[in-house]
């Protein structure tokens, strides 16, 4: 009994080893290009391209490009509304980063839908949880974060239109 189980095990092991190489994908065949006659062009009726744009209120402006700081000057931020429509505010919270000991200033510009903007500053010594908050609209708000780092200068690291309520 034990000998037959051993023989069957060996046969299966050999079968697995033999078929293991056969399960790989075949190498793609190389197709050589052949010369073909160029087709006669016929005019095709085209439609005007449809341009899809997201609706950004005119007063807030359009978010512009941002830059990444070098790794040793990076800071991480969280931008979030409080969710209270009776007393709405938006907070920009420092979550940490390598630049906490090196960066000299963080400027935050906050713009509501009607175009009114406010500014606030975070100054060193930076700490995790340091925040600035702004009264905001209950729909969308624009937040810009500028970090001043040595050897790099003032760099815009965040510029987005943020919804007051997050979608969960």
C-alpha angles and dihedrals in degrees: 000000000000092000093054091051089049092050092047090049092051092048091051092047091051090047091052092049093048095048096041093086092048096065097070122105116264116253111261112258117245112241116204114215116243126204113253132184112262112250121245109255117236122191113255122201108243129196124226110264115259112230115208116200131178115239110252115178110247094233095059098054125217120294111250134208121298132206133220119237119226110273094255092056100042122126127190121221136187119209114196142152121231093235093229108125092188091062107013121190136160121221129203108202128191109230099183138267143168093279096064091100097037111035115092104202146003118207119195122194117192123193126189125211092262091059099255111136135195131193133207135174136220113207130190141298084071121198136181109270095028107144148175121206135197134194104248146181118268093238120046133342134181120233125191122185122195120188122198110210131174116263090009104058126204112348130181104230101168133030117157143136105243126200115230093227120045118226109241 
